[in-house]
Amino acid sequence: MSEYSVFSLVRNALTGHKQWQRAWRDPEPKPSYDVIIVGGGGHGLATAFYLAKVHGIRNVAVLEKGWLGGGNTGRNTTIVRSNYMLDDNAHFYEKSLKLWEQLSHELNFNVMFSQRGVLNLAHSDGQMDRYARRGNSMRLNGIDAELLDRKQVMKMVPHLDFSDEARFPIYGGLLQPRGGTARHDAVAWGLARGADRLGVDIIQNCEVTGFKRSGDRIEAVETSRGTIGCGKVGFAVAGNTGYLASKLGLKLPIESHVLQAFVSEPLKPFFDHVVTFGAEHFYLSQSDKGGLVFGGDLDMYNSYAQRGNMPTIDHVMRAGVAMVPAVSRLRLLRHWGGVMDMSMDGSPIIGKSPIDNLYLNCGWCYGGFKATPGSGWVFAHTIAEDEPHPINAGLRLDRFERGHIIDEEATGPVPGHH
Ligand SMILES: Cc1cc2nc3c(=O)[nH]c(=O)nc-3n(C[C@H](O)[C@H](O)[C@H](O)COP(=O)(O)OP(=O)(O)OC[C@H]3O[C@@H](n4cnc5c(N)ncnc54)[C@H](O)[C@@H]3O)c2cc1C
């Protein structure tokens, strides 16, 4: 498959754009694979890519029940950051951010990674203290963080509500300058093309429906396209993890919840950064097409539906208007939902499972998109070496048994609070 470059663009332009090759093949499933990854979202595709690239394991299939990136990867608000306080999360997400910084070059595919800065707003002295503490922890872990006062925030994002009547006055904020956004579809497509170029079979419209077991091992996966033998199996199915694991008799500390996202009509560029509200659950950025992209809380009930309900829409809009009053005159263009894999401590689970050759990648809560390359990188290591990398050692499933939970928000074991 040819490289994408200015030369290939010119060559194809001169021949009427009729000779572009498919970005990835559409193979029939083989009778068996060394590794089967279930789920063709960003995490499954990144895992396959790094299995082939870093570990030389190329007899790999990614099985996707729908189309690539049709799950949460193609439904999220694309925020990428590593502004975590607890060590296990901080080191993991920083590894991921470093991989983002080279991903377009590594894949020869522009994932439109834009380091426009992620700013968390503070609305009280107490919140400023919390952000100072988080920022200090980040800097001790070698992660960029800047505490801004009210004047600095006003200069940076003048459209926020700085009026005397503001419902939630702005005291300052915590900025991670290296945070930003990436184009979600491009991430799925670029990783798929990268994995395919290394020999990975990407098989769409192939739902895993069950498993053939021999004692504590999985011998084959049953799919809508037949039974496929496997050496090892990795789950990267986000909100479907609990359902798929139940077919193996596993009960995991994961709940599936709906999270909605929203896009407004397009505007000229006016909002240059990613900003999160500190008074309510609300965050906002502007896409390259001009639409404002925003989201808020979970719908707060268990569901597998990829659509949400009016009360949450109302709640998100009210929070948005409180943060940026000018958006009250905007029209909403689209909204949709994704099925979130909410873990009980708000942190992800990447590691081995109670079944010998099954590996788990789940519990991404609100924030798995930013983890995409890092998650694939450590999951590939875990599968290839049959043990976690030091970066995901703390994120193992058995932390819930051992009591070593990673409760970044310190809100307790309730998914809705994370
Ligand atoms: C509205 C919303 C906003 C978000 N905003 C952000 C954000 O700004 N920043 C951030 O970092 N994260 C965000 N997230 C979270 C992020 O999108 C996810 O954590 C991340 O994309 C998960 O990637 P994944 O590859 O694990 O899952 P997915 O992309 O959901 O991929 C899983 C795939 O598995 C497939 N699958 C399921 N069951 C089977 C089966 N039985 N057989 C075969 N295939 C199967 C599904 O079809 C799906 O394609 C948001 C999520 C939502 C819903």
The ligand as an SDF file (V2000), in Angstrom:
LIG
                    3D

 53 58  0  0  0  0  0  0  0  0999 V2000
  -20.8030   11.3130   24.2110 C   0  0  0  0  0  0  0  0  0  0  0  0
  -19.4150   10.8790   24.5840 C   0  0  0  0  0  0  0  0  0  0  0  0
  -18.4330   11.8300   24.7690 C   0  0  0  0  0  0  0  0  0  0  0  0
  -17.1350   11.4300   25.1140 C   0  0  0  0  0  0  0  0  0  0  0  0
  -16.1560   12.3790   25.1770 N   0  0  0  0  0  0  0  0  0  0  0  0
  -14.8780   12.0050   25.3990 C   0  0  0  0  0  0  0  0  0  0  0  0
  -13.8470   12.9740   25.3620 C   0  0  0  0  0  0  0  0  0  0  0  0
  -14.0740   14.1550   25.0770 O   0  0  0  0  0  0  0  0  0  0  0  0
  -12.5860   12.5600   25.6190 N   0  0  0  0  0  0  0  0  0  0  0  0
  -12.3030   11.2680   25.9270 C   0  0  0  0  0  0  0  0  0  0  0  0
  -11.1400   10.9660   26.1920 O   0  0  0  0  0  0  0  0  0  0  0  0
  -13.2600   10.3120   25.9200 N   0  0  0  0  0  0  0  0  0  0  0  0
  -14.5420   10.6460   25.6660 C   0  0  0  0  0  0  0  0  0  0  0  0
  -15.5290    9.7040   25.6400 N   0  0  0  0  0  0  0  0  0  0  0  0
  -15.2040    8.3160   25.9340 C   0  0  0  0  0  0  0  0  0  0  0  0
  -14.5840    7.6200   24.7270 C   0  0  0  0  0  0  0  0  0  0  0  0
  -15.3420    7.8710   23.5770 O   0  0  0  0  0  0  0  0  0  0  0  0
  -14.5050    6.1240   24.9220 C   0  0  0  0  0  0  0  0  0  0  0  0
  -14.0080    5.8040   26.2090 O   0  0  0  0  0  0  0  0  0  0  0  0
  -13.5770    5.4850   23.8990 C   0  0  0  0  0  0  0  0  0  0  0  0
  -13.8570    5.9530   22.6070 O   0  0  0  0  0  0  0  0  0  0  0  0
  -13.7310    3.9970   23.9740 C   0  0  0  0  0  0  0  0  0  0  0  0
  -13.0770    3.4050   22.8630 O   0  0  0  0  0  0  0  0  0  0  0  0
  -13.2350    1.8640   22.6530 P   0  0  0  0  0  0  0  0  0  0  0  0
  -12.4490    1.5210   21.4560 O   0  0  0  0  0  0  0  0  0  0  0  0
  -12.9340    1.1830   23.9480 O   0  0  0  0  0  0  0  0  0  0  0  0
  -14.7970    1.6630   22.4460 O   0  0  0  0  0  0  0  0  0  0  0  0
  -15.7410    1.8020   21.1680 P   0  0  0  0  0  0  0  0  0  0  0  0
  -15.2790    2.8630   20.2420 O   0  0  0  0  0  0  0  0  0  0  0  0
  -17.1380    1.8830   21.6760 O   0  0  0  0  0  0  0  0  0  0  0  0
  -15.4870    0.4380   20.4260 O   0  0  0  0  0  0  0  0  0  0  0  0
  -16.0040   -0.7820   20.8840 C   0  0  0  0  0  0  0  0  0  0  0  0
  -16.4840   -1.5440   19.6740 C   0  0  0  0  0  0  0  0  0  0  0  0
  -16.8280   -2.8550   20.0530 O   0  0  0  0  0  0  0  0  0  0  0  0
  -17.8530   -3.2760   19.1880 C   0  0  0  0  0  0  0  0  0  0  0  0
  -18.5090   -4.4410   19.8100 N   0  0  0  0  0  0  0  0  0  0  0  0
  -19.2810   -4.4760   20.9190 C   0  0  0  0  0  0  0  0  0  0  0  0
  -19.7130   -5.7290   21.1650 N   0  0  0  0  0  0  0  0  0  0  0  0
  -19.1780   -6.5210   20.1870 C   0  0  0  0  0  0  0  0  0  0  0  0
  -19.2510   -7.8930   19.8900 C   0  0  0  0  0  0  0  0  0  0  0  0
  -19.9700   -8.7350   20.6470 N   0  0  0  0  0  0  0  0  0  0  0  0
  -18.5860   -8.3730   18.7970 N   0  0  0  0  0  0  0  0  0  0  0  0
  -17.8690   -7.5310   18.0110 C   0  0  0  0  0  0  0  0  0  0  0  0
  -17.7750   -6.1980   18.2510 N   0  0  0  0  0  0  0  0  0  0  0  0
  -18.4120   -5.6940   19.3190 C   0  0  0  0  0  0  0  0  0  0  0  0
  -18.7550   -2.0460   19.0740 C   0  0  0  0  0  0  0  0  0  0  0  0
  -19.5550   -2.1070   17.9140 O   0  0  0  0  0  0  0  0  0  0  0  0
  -17.7140   -0.9290   19.0330 C   0  0  0  0  0  0  0  0  0  0  0  0
  -17.4060   -0.5080   17.7190 O   0  0  0  0  0  0  0  0  0  0  0  0
  -16.8470   10.0580   25.2940 C   0  0  0  0  0  0  0  0  0  0  0  0
  -17.8360    9.1060   25.0940 C   0  0  0  0  0  0  0  0  0  0  0  0
  -19.1110    9.5050   24.7190 C   0  0  0  0  0  0  0  0  0  0  0  0
  -20.1730    8.4630   24.4810 C   0  0  0  0  0  0  0  0  0  0  0  0
  1  2  1  0
  2  3  1  0
  2 52  2  0
  3  4  2  0
  4  5  1  0
  4 50  1  0
  5  6  2  0
  6  7  1  0
  6 13  1  0
  7  8  2  0
  7  9  1  0
  9 10  1  0
 10 11  2  0
 10 12  1  0
 12 13  2  0
 13 14  1  0
 14 15  1  0
 14 50  1  0
 15 16  1  0
 16 17  1  0
 16 18  1  0
 18 19  1  0
 18 20  1  0
 20 21  1  0
 20 22  1  0
 22 23  1  0
 23 24  1  0
 24 25  2  0
 24 26  1  0
 24 27  1  0
 27 28  1  0
 28 29  2  0
 28 30  1  0
 28 31  1  0
 31 32  1  0
 32 33  1  0
 33 34  1  0
 33 48  1  0
 34 35  1  0
 35 36  1  0
 35 46  1  0
 36 37  1  0
 36 45  1  0
 37 38  2  0
 38 39  1  0
 39 40  1  0
 39 45  2  0
 40 41  1  0
 40 42  2  0
 42 43  1  0
 43 44  2  0
 44 45  1  0
 46 47  1  0
 46 48  1  0
 48 49  1  0
 50 51  2  0
 51 52  1  0
 52 53  1  0
M  END
$$$$
